Amino acid sequence: MKKWIYLTVVICTLGAVQSCERVIDIDLPASEDLLVVEGSIEPGQSPKVLITRNRGFFNAFPTDLEAFITEFVVQDAVVTVSDGQTSEVLQFTVNPLSYPFVYYSGSMLKGEIGKTYALRIESGGKILTSYTRISGAVQLDSAWFGLNPFDSTEDSLGVSYGQITDPDTMGNAYRLFARKNSESSYFAVAGSQFNDDFVNGQAVVFFNGQSQQPFVSSDTFVPKSFFYTLGDTIFLKFCSIGRNELQFFNTLDAAVNSNGNPFASPTVVKTNIQGGLGIWCGYSPAYDTIIATN
């Protein structure tokens, strides 16, 4: 008798659960139509400003450069950069040898250490503005190559090391770029930016693998895509940047690293572009070269 009562309870429970099933359709709001800026200026160099359109989270992103330019790049904006005394309207430029390959640039206005540069963009009825300052460069004390620090048996793959002495003034921030002798442009090294909150006035040693190449799939980890190989010539570009600009790169890395992780907290990328998204950054670089030898 007890067995039949138990079976009856189980059947009724399953029936109640099934009757509670509902199909829920979530109507996600359309993404806001915004412009995205990737702009930079360095001492002795003309500014470079790439302007693109944003896209919804679930929309496909082009995987090749031609589709990216066709679908995303804004080519008819009015882009002006000023140092407070001189202003220049930048022209749309195509240069396959210099990242970001298609961008707005000029010929008259050049970056200078200590100056602040205002950016203004007008496009499609939108006005975007931003400011950035070029601070003084911090030179690399030394740079060298070392075999893979995570594998004591490694005999051919490794990383580059660098050392700086942070100035004895709070508020310094940095970002590292690198390229090999087979590459024509410097690209940022993932997660390489930092500030001097805990190392003010001290010697700082850091290491890094290869820089991230645009339009190259990184779905699977391949050791040779991260590590350098014996015989490589490695060019380092160590840049001083502003604290606000550092916040953008830190939060951007956090957003990228948490993408697709259901347990990660959402990250708001802290742009310094008023009226849009992205970054306008003054870089002050110091350079060094390493030959990867054991």
N, C-alpha and C positions, 0 to 999 in steps of 0.2 A: 504493500500500500504506500509506504513512504517513497519507494522508487518511482511510482507513477506520479505522486505529488511533485517530486523533484523534476521529472521530465516535463510536466505541465508548466512549472514555473520557468524552466529554461526556455521552452517554446514561446511562452507569452512574452518573456523578456526580449528574445530575438525579434519577435514581431513588433514590439514597441520601439526597439532601436531602428528597425527598418522603416517604420512609419515616420520616424523623426528626420530621415534623410531629406536634405534640401539642396537644390542646385543654386548656387549663388553666383551671379554674374557681377563682376566688379568693373565698373565703368571708370577707367583711369582718365583723369583730365589730360588734355593735350599739353605738351611742354610749351613753356613760354618761348616766344620767338626772340632770341637774344644773339648778339654778336660776341664772338670769342676772340681775344687778342693775345698774340704771342709777340711781344715787342722787346727790343733790347738796344742798348747803346753803350759803347766802350770808348776809352780814350783814343783819339786819333782816327776813329771810325765813324762812318755815317750810321744813323739809326736804321734798324731793320724792323718792320712791323708786318706780321702776318695776321690777316683778319679772316675768320671763318664763321660759318653759321653753326648754331648748335643743333642737336638732334635728340629726339626722345630716347629714353633709356632702353626701350625694347626695339628700337629701329636698328636695322643693319648698318654697319659702318664699312665703307669701302676699304679693300685691302691692298689696292695698288694706287700709285701716285696719280695717274691720269684721272681715275674716277674721283679721287679725293679733290683734285683741282676743279673738276667739272661740277661736282655736287656741292662742295663746301666753300671754296675760296671766294671771297668778295673782291671783285676786281675794279669796282667803280666808286670806291669811297674817296672822300677828301680827307687826307691825313696830314696834319700839321704838327711839327715839333718846334719848340721854342726854348731858348735858354734864358729868356727874360730880356735879351737885347736883340737877338737875331732869331727870325722865324723862317722856316722853309716848308713848303708844301711838297710832300714826298710823291714820287712817281712809282707806278706799279712796274715791277721788275721781274724778269725771268732769268734765273741763273742756276743751271743744273749742277754747278760745281760748288755752290755755297748754300748750306742749309739756312732757312727752310725752303730753298729752291724757287719759290714764288713769294714775293713780299714787296712792300713799299719801302723805298729808300731814296736818298738824296745825294747831292754832290757838294753842297756848300757847308752845311752844318756838321761839325765834327764834335765828338765827345771830349770833354776836358775834366780832369780830376777836380773835385770840389764844387762843380756846378750842378744845379738842379734843372731837370728837363721836363717840360710840360708836353703832354701828348693830347691831341684833340682829334677825334674821328667823327665825321659826318657821313651817314649812309642810311638811305631809306627812311628818312625822317627821324632817325635816331642820332643822338649826340653822346659820345663817350669821352671821358676825360681821365687823366691820371698824371701823377708826378713821380719822378724817381731821381735819385742823386748818385753821382759817381764818387765813391770814396777812394781813399788811397789804397794801393795794392800792398799785400803782405807777401813777401818773397818766400819761396821754399828754401829752407835751410839745406835740405838734401833730399834726394829721391833715389830709390834702388829697387831691384827686382828680387823676389823671394819665391821659392817653390810653395805649392799649395799648403797653407798652414793647417788645413783640416785633415791632411792625409800624409803621414810620415813616410809612406812608401812611394810617394809621387816623385818622378824623376824628369818630368818634361813640362808640366803645366804649373802656372803660378800666378802671382798677383804683383802689382806695383805698390811700393810703399812711399810715403812722403812724410816730411817733418817740417813744421812751421813753429815759430815762436810768436805767440799771440801778443799784440801790443798791450801795454799796461793801462788800457782804458776799456771800460765796459761798453758793450754794445756792438762788438764786431761779429759779423756773420759771413759765412763762406759757402761756395758751391764749386764742385769739381767737374771738369770736363776732360775728356781724353780722346785720343785717336791713335791708330796704328799707322805704320808707314804705307799701308795699302789703302788708307782712307783719306779723303780730301777734306773732310770737315770734322770739327770737334763736336762730340755729342755728350750730353750730361750722363754722369755715372749715377745709377739708381741709389737713392738714399745717402748721397755723399754730402749733403748740406748740413751744416751745424753752426752753432754760435759759441760764444765764450762764457756762457753762464757759469760753467764749472771749471773752466780752464783759463780764466783771465790772467794774462801775463806769463803763462806757462808754455813750455815746449809741448807740442801735440804731435803724436805719431798716428798716422792712419794708413789703411791699405784699401785697395779697390781692385775689382776685376774690370773687364772690358766695359765700355760705354754701351748704352742702349741704342741700337740702330733703328731708325724709323722704317715702317712698312716691312719689318722682318718679324715673322711669327715667333712668339715666345711661349707657345702653349706647352711645349715639353722642354725639360731642362737638358741641355747638351753641354757637357763640361767645357768643350772648346768654345762655346758661345759666351762663357763667363770668364774663364781663365785665359791668360796670355800663354803663349808657347815660347819655349827657348828659341832665340833667334829673332823674336819680334823687336822692332823699334817702337817704343811707346812715347808718345808726346803728351805731356800733362799741361793742363791749363787751369790753374788754381785761382779762383775769382773771389774777391771781396764783394759783398752785396749788402743791401739794407735789411734791417730787421723785419719790416713789413713784407718785403719781398720773400724773406726766408719763411714767413708764415704761410705764404702761398705754396711754396714747394713742399713744406712739411705736410700741410693738409692735403695737397694733391697726392703725395705718396701714400698717405693713410687711406685716402679714398680708393686709389688704384689697388692697394693691397687687400682691402676689405671687399672688393667687388666680387660678388658671387658667394660670399661667406654669410650663411644665414644667422650666424652667432655674433657677427661683428656689429658694432654700433655704427649708425650712419654718420658720415663725416661731411661737414660743410666746408667746402674749399674757400679759403679766405682770399678773395681777389682784391687787387688794389685798383681795379677799373671801375670808375663810377659810370653807371648806366649799362654795364655789360659784364662779361666774365673774362678771366684770364690774367695776364701779368704784363707790366711795363717795368723793366728792370735795368738798372745801371750796373754794369760789370766792370771791375777793375782787375785785369788778369796779371798773373805772374806765370812764367813758363819754365818747363824743364823737360829734359829728354833722357830716356832710360834705354839701354840695350839689355834685353832679357838674356842674361848669362847666369850660369850656376856658380 
